[in-house]
Amino acid sequence: MSPRKKILRKVLSPPLIKGFKPYGRESGKRNLEPVNLLYEEYEALRLSDYDILNHHQASEIMGVSRPTFTRIYASALQKIASAFVEGRQISIEGGKVYFDSDWYQCDQCLCNFNNPEREKEIKNCPLCGSNQIKRYNFGSPTKNSGKNNCIDTLVCPDCGFEQALVNEGVYNEQVCPKCKSIMKRKKIYNC
Amino acid sequence: MKIAISSTGNSLDSPIDPRFGRCCYFVIYDTEDKTIDFIPNPNKNAEEKAGSASVQLMASKAISKIISGEFGLKIKSNLDSLKIQMIILKEPETKIKDIIEILNKTNY
């Protein structure tokens, strides 16, 4: 059986450098494989020991559970320790991560958009091209916006009870109020 | 550059679909040769994983921007890692031809 798929970990700020090299007389003599520190392990170390957050807070930032965060952090410490003791290089690359993107709002056409490329700064709205854009904090407003127009309904597979979908994110955890079985999204054929 | 717009119908007069994963049609507009393609969404009636299947469809067509009414929680991270820009347009009455007109005015 294949292992369970890892969920994507959110990385807020990617590392400035690609890795570390040891120096000293012995460092160049042995050609050892570098230790591969993953992006998520770097981020775990940064949140936990540089930003001084506890594992619970840091796990929420990275979008993983607290035990998973602790495992990532433990693996980071173990890799760094082995690099220090054995005098190996550290290369920071790879990992199952995504980089969080910034969100903007355009005042002209009232659209929201994100910047998927962190290196480039966005100055104009990608839709209407106006420069009246401002940073937009994506928090609670997304929960209500746009959802009112959705015609999705939930249907109970056992008794056929129908209910409008209230919160899109949790549709597969809602139970039928009549027969207590888990409800499914109703198929829509009207278009 | 290719831009995808979620649409409720297969004509230029149809309004934008507020959903991304389960929209009826994807309109793919090429800003270079000004071609407009309508693709019926194969994941329209999917019970689950409609969003991620639609993201894969978009990635296979080399789309760089997606305009839709709303994006689901799960696919925001997928689109971020694929470096596809999301544009959320909150007005459900906007027609496809209006959006293409605005895109034409913007110089790319």
Boltz contact constraints between the chains, C-beta under 6 A:
constraints:
  - contact:
      token1: [A, 8]
      token2: [B, 77]
      max_distance: 6.0
  - contact:
      token1: [A, 98]
      token2: [B, 77]
      max_distance: 6.0
  - contact:
      token1: [A, 98]
      token2: [B, 80]
      max_distance: 6.0
  - contact:
      token1: [A, 98]
      token2: [B, 81]
      max_distance: 6.0
  - contact:
      token1: [A, 101]
      token2: [B, 80]
      max_distance: 6.0
  - contact:
      token1: [A, 111]
      token2: [B, 87]
      max_distance: 6.0
  - contact:
      token1: [A, 111]
      token2: [B, 89]
      max_distance: 6.0
  - contact:
      token1: [A, 112]
      token2: [B, 88]
      max_distance: 6.0
  - contact:
      token1: [A, 113]
      token2: [B, 87]
      max_distance: 6.0
  - contact:
      token1: [A, 114]
      token2: [B, 86]
      max_distance: 6.0
  - contact:
      token1: [A, 116]
      token2: [B, 83]
      max_distance: 6.0
  - contact:
      token1: [A, 116]
      token2: [B, 85]
      max_distance: 6.0
  - contact:
      token1: [A, 126]
      token2: [B, 87]
      max_distance: 6.0
  - contact:
      token1: [A, 127]
      token2: [B, 87]
      max_distance: 6.0
  - contact:
      token1: [A, 127]
      token2: [B, 102]
      max_distance: 6.0
  - contact:
      token1: [A, 128]
      token2: [B, 102]
      max_distance: 6.0
  - contact:
      token1: [A, 129]
      token2: [B, 106]
      max_distance: 6.0
  - contact:
      token1: [A, 146]
      token2: [B, 18]
      max_distance: 6.0
  - contact:
      token1: [A, 146]
      token2: [B, 69]
      max_distance: 6.0
  - contact:
      token1: [A, 146]
      token2: [B, 70]
      max_distance: 6.0
  - contact:
      token1: [A, 149]
      token2: [B, 18]
      max_distance: 6.0
  - contact:
      token1: [A, 149]
      token2: [B, 92]
      max_distance: 6.0
  - contact:
      token1: [A, 150]
      token2: [B, 18]
      max_distance: 6.0
  - contact:
      token1: [A, 150]
      token2: [B, 19]
      max_distance: 6.0
  - contact:
      token1: [A, 169]
      token2: [B, 73]
      max_distance: 6.0
  - contact:
      token1: [A, 185]
      token2: [B, 47]
      max_distance: 6.0
  - contact:
      token1: [A, 187]
      token2: [B, 45]
      max_distance: 6.0
  - contact:
      token1: [A, 191]
      token2: [B, 8]
      max_distance: 6.0
  - contact:
      token1: [A, 191]
      token2: [B, 24]
      max_distance: 6.0
